Amino acid sequence: MGKVVLVTGAARPLSGRFVRRIQREPEVDRVIAVDAVPPRHELGAAEFVRADIRQPMIAKVLAQTSVDTVVHLDVSATTTIGSGGRAQVKETNVIGTMQLLGACQKAPTVRRLVVKSTTSVYGAAPRDPAVFTETMPAKSLPSGGFAKDAVEVEGYVRGFARRRPDVATAVLRFANILGPHADSPLAEFFALPVLPTVFGYDPRLQFVHEDDVTEVLVRASLDARRGTLNSGTFNIAGDGVLLLSQTARRLGKPTVPVLLPAVTWIGRTLRAAGVTDFSREQIRLLTHGRVVDTRQMRETLGFVPEYTTAGTFHDFARSRGPGLLPPERLAQAVDRLTAAALPAPAPESVSAPVSVPVSESAEGAGPWQTPR
């Protein structure tokens, strides 16, 4: 018989894409999609079970269906329609994970657990290392929001792994997920007509494409490449980084640099108006940035993302349509302003003119390059 895969958070778009994708794997015989609210998207041939993972019923679902692989995707920063506000999201993230792990611990058929997490567990602080590896502790632990939920969830998962060493457990720490169907606070931030930024800061950001998220979840769940199930924690992100200023230029949107206290006030205002969940942790990210190492993703999981960070953002920006300013004209304007702000080069001595061979002329040199 093939594998029986249970997926939590089936009402979320990302989970729905994974449910449809995992069904195409020949070794998967049955997919059980679980959520407290019915999904608005198609789930293919998967069996939908309406169950709240915060309730003991989830243990009955595991026992009755003989699940061997659990993919826990109901850990998120956003709410689903009919699921309540932030307080209920936190309960689902933390209490729901505790209940699910308790059910998995009692289920003898479970042999694989994959948990969706986030690189936000590293926090964002001025003294952070240039690149985080999976073994590095956070310099400043998240104080609230989804990032703190993820820290607690990972703690419970580590406890489960100690109690059930026979279960191969993988935690995937995703960078900011973007794409044409992205549904996240950062996607909402980039949807604003004007992007508020922190004066004096231009953070480095990493992204992972929603299609790559689906594929790496399949790889982590089945690991058909090696025939074994790898355990551990893995950073998942596209190659390269983008500065926040570069993302604004690619979107064709102006930025408004403001002092940090004003950004905090703007965040509270946007959150109160329901425009976007501009949390304290997101403000810290947009101040200090965050970059993670993905060597374990490549060497242990054997997964190479199709999209780079820049490619992911390009696909996201293209799906959102043109901004207020054409990106090419915006880039030219920024270059002109930068040129005007730089000091003029010192005049060269005319007493001994130097001739430059044609092969070494300044043709094609950048605006601040001098011929040698």
N, C-alpha and C positions, 0 to 999 in steps of 0.2 A: 504494500500500500504506500501511496505517496504521503507527503507531508501535509499536516493540518496546521494552518497558520491562522492565528487570531490577531487582529489589528484593532487597537483602541483608537478612539477619536475619529471614527469613520465619517462624521458629519463635516469635518474640516476638509477643505479642498485638497490640501497636500496628502492627507490620508486617503482620500478618494482616488487620487492618481496612483498612489502606491498599491491600493487594493486592486485596481484594474490591471496594473502592470504585473504584479506577482502572479496573477492567474495565468499568464502566458508561459510561465516556467513549467517545463514538462514534469518535474519532480513534485510539483505541488498538486495535491489531489483535492483539497478543500480549503476555502478561505472563509473565516468567520469575521464579519465586520461588526464592531460593537460601538455604540454611543448612546447617550441619554436622550438625544433628539434625533429624529429621522433625517437622513441626509437629503439635500436638494439636488444632488448629482447622481449619476448612474454608478452602480457598483458592479456592473457586469453580472457574472454568475455567482458572485459571493452571496453568502447568507447573512442578512442583516439581523442582528439581535439587539433589541432596544433594552439596554441595561446601563445603569449608572455604576461606574467602577468604584464609586465611593461606598456602595452598598454590598452586602455579602452575596448578592445574586451572582456576581462575577465568578465566585468559586464554583457555583453550580454549572455555569456555562463551561468552564474549563473541564470539569469532571464529566459532563455529559457528552462533550464533543471530542474528548481524547486529544486535546491540543498538544503538539510537541514543540511549536515555535510561537513565541509571543513577541509581537512588535508593538511597543508602547509609544504611540505618537500623540497621545492625549496629554501632552505637556506643551503648553503654548502661552504666548503673551496676549493673545487676542481672544475675544469671546465669540461664540457662535450664536446665531439667531435663536432666541428662546432659552439661552443658557444662563442668563443673569449677568451681573456685573463683575467687577474685579474681584470682589470677595469670593464669589462662587468659582471663578477661574482659579484662584489660589487653592481653594479646597480641592478642586479636581486635580490640580497639579501635584499637591502634596499629599492630602488625605487619600485621594484616588490612587496614587502610586503606592502608598502604604498598603491599602486594601488589596490592590492587584498583586503586589509582591507576596503578601500573606497567602493569597489564593494559589500563586505559583509554587510557593514553598510546600504546600500540601498536595499539589498535583504531581503524581509520580510520572506522568507521561511527558511533562515539560522537560525539554533538553536544550532549548535555545531561547535566550532573552535578548532583545535589542531595544535600547532605550534612546529616544531622541533627546538630546541636550543642546547646549549652546556654549559658544566661546565666551559668552558674557560672564561665566563663572570665574574668569580671570580678573574681572573688574576692569577699571580704566583709571590709572593714576599717573601722576607726573614722573614717578621714579620707576615705572614699569620697564622691564627689559625690552630690547628692540623686537625680539621674537619670543613668543611663549611656546614651550614644549609641554607635552601632556603631564610631565612630572613636576612642573614649576608651580609653586603656590602663588596665590594672588597677593599682590602687595597691599591691596585694600579690598577686603571682601565686600561684595554688593550689600547695600543696606536695605534694599527693598525691591518690590516688583518681581518681574519674571526671573531676573538674574538670581535673586535670593531663593526663589522657588527651585530653580535648577540646582543650586548648591545643595539644598535639602534633599532633593530627589536623588542626586548622585550619592549622597551619604547613605540613604536607605538602600540603594542598589548595591553599594559596597558591602553593606551588612548582609543582604540577601546572598551575594556571591560567596561570603564566608560560610553561611549556613547551608548552602546548596552548591558545593564545589563541583558537583556532577553536571551542573547546568552551565553551558558556555554563555557568558554574559558579555555583551558589547555595549559600550556607551559611545554614542557619536555626538561630538561637540561641533555643531554647525556654526559657521560664520553667518553673517547676515544673509538671509535667503531672499533673492530677488528673481524676477522673471516676469513675463507678461501677466501671470495670474497671481503675483505676489500679494499676500495679505498680512502685513506686519506693520508695527508702528514706524519703522524706518521707511517703508514704502509710502506710508501716509505723509511722512515728513517731506520726502522728495516730491510729493504731489502738490505741496503748497506753491502758490504762484511766486512767492519770494521766500528764499531760504534764510532764516536767521542763523547766524554763525557767531561764535565766541571771538571777540576782538583779540587779535594777536595769536590765534591758534589756527593751524591748518592740519588737522589730524589725518593719519594714514588709515585707510579702511580696506577691508577684505570682504568679498562677496562670494556666494556659491549659488549656482543656477538651480532653479527648482527641478529641472530635468535631471541634473547630476545628483540632487538629493534623493530622488526616486531610485536612481540606478545604484547608488551606494547602499541604500537600505536593502535592496535586493541582494547585493553582494554580501552584506553583513548577515543577512538572514539565512542565506543558503551557502555562500562561499564555495560555489561550484568549481572555482579555479583550482583549489588545492584538495578539495574533498574533505577538508577539516573545518571546524568552526573556531575561529580565532576569538579569544577573549581579550578584554582590556578597554582602554579609553583611547579614542582616536579624534584628532582634529580634522575637520572636513572644510576645505576652502579651495577656491580657485587660485591658480598661480598669480603672483604679482599683487600689487597694491595700487590704490588710487587715493589721491589727496581729495579732501572735501571740496576744495576749489575746482579741481578737475571734474568732479561729478556735476557741479553746478554749470560749468561751461558745456559739458556734454548734454545737459538738459536744456540749455539755452535759457537759464533762469538767473536773475540777479541775486546777489547775496546782500544781506544787511548785517555787517559786523556790529555787535553790541557788547557791552560789558557783561561779565558773567552774572552778576546779580540780576541784570535786566533779562538775560536769557532764562533764568529760573522763573522770573515773573511771567514771561511770555509763555513758558511751558505750562505753568499753572492755568493761565488764561485759555490756552488752546485745549487743555485737558478738560477744563470746566465747560467749555463750549462744545465739547464732543467732536472737535475737528480731528485731533490725533492724541494718542497717549504719549505725550512728550514727558516721559518719566525722568527722574533724577539720574538713573543709570544711562539713559540715552543721551542726556546732556553731557555726562562725563565721557561717553564714547565720542561725541562730537567735539569734545574739547581735547582729549588726550589720544584718541584713537586706540587701535588694537590690531596686532599682527600675530598670527600663530604659525608654527612649523607644521608641515603636513607630511613629513617623512614617513611616519608610521602608517599613514593612510596608503601611501604608495608601496612601501616595502612589506608591510604585514598583511593589509587587506588586498593589496595588489590592485588598487583602484586609482585610475588617472582621470580626473574630470575632463569632460569635453570642452567646457567653457573656462576661460581664464577669468580673473576678477574684472578686467576691462571688458571682455566679451560678454560677461553676465550683465554688467551695467549697460552696455550698448543695447542688448536685447530688451532690457527693462525700459530704457529711455525711448527706444523706437516704438514700443507698445503704448507709451503714454502720449505720443504725438509731439509736435513742436512746442517749445516754450515761448515765453514772451520775446526772447531775442534769438535770432538764428545763431547756432553755436559758432559758425565760422566768423561772423561779424563780431560776436562777443569775444572770441579769442584774439582777433586783430585789435580790438579796442583795449583789451588787457595788455597786450604786448606794447601798444603805443604808450599807455599809461606807465608801464614799467620802464620803458626807454626814457620817458620824460623825468622819472624819479631818480634814475641813476646819475651819479656825477659825471661830468664831461671828462674824457680822457685828457691827461696832461699833454700839452703840445710837444711835439718832437723837435729836437734840435735840427736846424736847417744848415748847419755848418758842414755836415758830412752826409749828403743825401745818399740813400741806399736804393739801389735798383733791385726790383723783384723779378725774377724770371717768370715767364708766362706760366710755366707748369706749377709755380708756387704762388700764383696770384690769389687775390682775395675773392675771386669769383666763387660763389656758392658758400662763402663763409657766413656764419650767423652774425647777427647785429652787434654782438660783443666779442667777436673773434678778430684777432689781428693776424695778418699774414706773417709767416716766419720765413 
